[in-house]
Amino acid sequence: MSGVLAGQVVLISGAAQGLGESHARFVVAAGGRVVLGDIDGEGVRRVAKDLGEAAVAVDLDVTEPDSWAAAVRTGEAAVGGLTGLVANAGIFGHGDTATVDLEVFRQVHRVNVDGVLLGIQAVVPSLVRAGGGSIVTISSVAGLIGIENHPSYVSSKFAVRGLTKAAALDLGRHHIRVNSVHPGRIVTPFIDGLDSAVLPNQVIREPGQPADVSELVVFLLSPASRFSTGSEFVVDGGRQLGEFRP
Ligand SMILES: NC(=O)c1ccc[n+]([C@@H]2O[C@H](COP(=O)([O-])OP(=O)(O)OC[C@H]3O[C@@H](n4cnc5c(N)ncnc54)[C@H](O)[C@@H]3O)[C@@H](O)[C@H]2O)c1
């Protein structure tokens, strides 16, 4: 995979830890440069420092348009004009459908859905200037199937999947591709406190690792995926195929 992203500059949201940090490491290993944004400023500066000259850290709250504008400005001044976006930042919200707190529901949507829309809007002018680019949205298997007790998260990740298709249609004329990634359970701080890293209905009986998702993200950012847009890419160990008894 070395060199497949040479010359590319990718903004990654939620890059202080977990999947976003992993995507950053994989993009740089593939020859790209990265602008790493997170509300955890200290965490994202640590990751950027580790990656050296190919990376810059920016403070980013994905729910705020001005924050995205500043991230693009600062990032481009440091590492060059953007050619890609990984809209990765996301949060969970607990509570079942009958009783979930409206403010929890709205906050999950603000981060997971508004945050993706605002990210796309912030990078489009740069990608148009570059003559095109690739946007990868991080949805979830929860954007393909329901999960009990997670109405906020499931509805937000279905929305990301739909937004991805709408954006692919609107941006195709600018040679901008937009695809969604749907991870199953992956070992990151996000799943701390959950019962098990391997789900009962998962066909591949090993925990999913951040690298499993980042390999796919690099492919979608690279010219190797030039004929794919508006599509769903699942990386879940076969978790949502159907009934399965290991
Ligand atoms: N880990 C999994 O099992 C899994 C499965 C499916 C989908 N996902 C999705 O992958 C993405 C990354 O998940 P992860 O496992 O790395 O989670 P994580 O909790 O380890 O990391 C998320 C990062 O997003 C940042 N963030 C949160 N709110 C933000 C905001 N308003 N602005 C900017 N940054 C913000 C956090 O500070 C954190 O660094 C999320 O969208 C998540 O829904 C994760």
The ligand as an SDF file (V2000), in Angstrom:
LIG
                    3D

 44 48  0  0  0  0  0  0  0  0999 V2000
  -15.3620    1.1280   17.5530 N   0  0  0  0  0  0  0  0  0  0  0  0
  -16.4260    0.5670   17.0200 C   0  0  0  0  0  0  0  0  0  0  0  0
  -16.8150   -0.5730   17.3700 O   0  0  0  0  0  0  0  0  0  0  0  0
  -17.1910    1.2770   15.9210 C   0  0  0  0  0  0  0  0  0  0  0  0
  -18.0980    0.5270   15.1540 C   0  0  0  0  0  0  0  0  0  0  0  0
  -18.8240    1.1510   14.1560 C   0  0  0  0  0  0  0  0  0  0  0  0
  -18.6360    2.4910   13.8860 C   0  0  0  0  0  0  0  0  0  0  0  0
  -17.7570    3.1930   14.6490 N   0  0  0  0  0  0  0  0  0  0  0  0
  -17.6330    4.6230   14.3360 C   0  0  0  0  0  0  0  0  0  0  0  0
  -16.2840    4.9410   14.0930 O   0  0  0  0  0  0  0  0  0  0  0  0
  -16.0230    6.3000   14.4710 C   0  0  0  0  0  0  0  0  0  0  0  0
  -14.8210    6.3460   15.4010 C   0  0  0  0  0  0  0  0  0  0  0  0
  -15.0800    5.4890   16.4860 O   0  0  0  0  0  0  0  0  0  0  0  0
  -13.9620    5.0770   17.5530 P   0  0  0  0  0  0  0  0  0  0  0  0
  -14.2540    3.6660   17.8990 O   0  0  0  0  0  0  0  0  0  0  0  0
  -12.6080    5.4650   17.0870 O   0  0  0  0  0  0  0  0  0  0  0  0
  -14.4390    6.0230   18.7460 O   0  0  0  0  0  0  0  0  0  0  0  0
  -13.5780    6.7650   19.9000 P   0  0  0  0  0  0  0  0  0  0  0  0
  -14.5710    7.1540   20.9360 O   0  0  0  0  0  0  0  0  0  0  0  0
  -12.4220    5.9070   20.3010 O   0  0  0  0  0  0  0  0  0  0  0  0
  -13.0310    8.0640   19.1600 O   0  0  0  0  0  0  0  0  0  0  0  0
  -13.8900    9.0830   18.7200 C   0  0  0  0  0  0  0  0  0  0  0  0
  -13.1150   10.3800   18.6380 C   0  0  0  0  0  0  0  0  0  0  0  0
  -14.0440   11.4000   18.1960 O   0  0  0  0  0  0  0  0  0  0  0  0
  -13.7930   12.5730   18.9650 C   0  0  0  0  0  0  0  0  0  0  0  0
  -14.9980   13.4230   19.0080 N   0  0  0  0  0  0  0  0  0  0  0  0
  -16.1530   13.2050   19.7000 C   0  0  0  0  0  0  0  0  0  0  0  0
  -16.9780   14.2500   19.5360 N   0  0  0  0  0  0  0  0  0  0  0  0
  -16.3370   15.1440   18.7220 C   0  0  0  0  0  0  0  0  0  0  0  0
  -16.6690   16.4230   18.1930 C   0  0  0  0  0  0  0  0  0  0  0  0
  -17.8340   17.0380   18.4970 N   0  0  0  0  0  0  0  0  0  0  0  0
  -15.7740   17.0480   17.3900 N   0  0  0  0  0  0  0  0  0  0  0  0
  -14.5830   16.4600   17.1170 C   0  0  0  0  0  0  0  0  0  0  0  0
  -14.2010   15.2640   17.5910 N   0  0  0  0  0  0  0  0  0  0  0  0
  -15.0760   14.6170   18.3890 C   0  0  0  0  0  0  0  0  0  0  0  0
  -13.4130   12.0500   20.3550 C   0  0  0  0  0  0  0  0  0  0  0  0
  -12.7240   13.0270   21.1230 O   0  0  0  0  0  0  0  0  0  0  0  0
  -12.5480   10.8440   19.9900 C   0  0  0  0  0  0  0  0  0  0  0  0
  -11.1950   11.1900   19.8240 O   0  0  0  0  0  0  0  0  0  0  0  0
  -17.3250    6.8160   15.0900 C   0  0  0  0  0  0  0  0  0  0  0  0
  -18.0710    7.5280   14.1250 O   0  0  0  0  0  0  0  0  0  0  0  0
  -18.0640    5.5460   15.4700 C   0  0  0  0  0  0  0  0  0  0  0  0
  -19.4690    5.7120   15.4840 O   0  0  0  0  0  0  0  0  0  0  0  0
  -17.0300    2.6290   15.6610 C   0  0  0  0  0  0  0  0  0  0  0  0
  1  2  1  0
  2  3  2  0
  2  4  1  0
  4  5  1  0
  4 44  2  0
  5  6  2  0
  6  7  1  0
  7  8  2  0
  8  9  1  0
  8 44  1  0
  9 10  1  0
  9 42  1  0
 10 11  1  0
 11 12  1  0
 11 40  1  0
 12 13  1  0
 13 14  1  0
 14 15  2  0
 14 16  1  0
 14 17  1  0
 17 18  1  0
 18 19  2  0
 18 20  1  0
 18 21  1  0
 21 22  1  0
 22 23  1  0
 23 24  1  0
 23 38  1  0
 24 25  1  0
 25 26  1  0
 25 36  1  0
 26 27  1  0
 26 35  1  0
 27 28  2  0
 28 29  1  0
 29 30  1  0
 29 35  2  0
 30 31  1  0
 30 32  2  0
 32 33  1  0
 33 34  2  0
 34 35  1  0
 36 37  1  0
 36 38  1  0
 38 39  1  0
 40 41  1  0
 40 42  1  0
 42 43  1  0
M  CHG  2   8   1  16  -1
M  END
$$$$
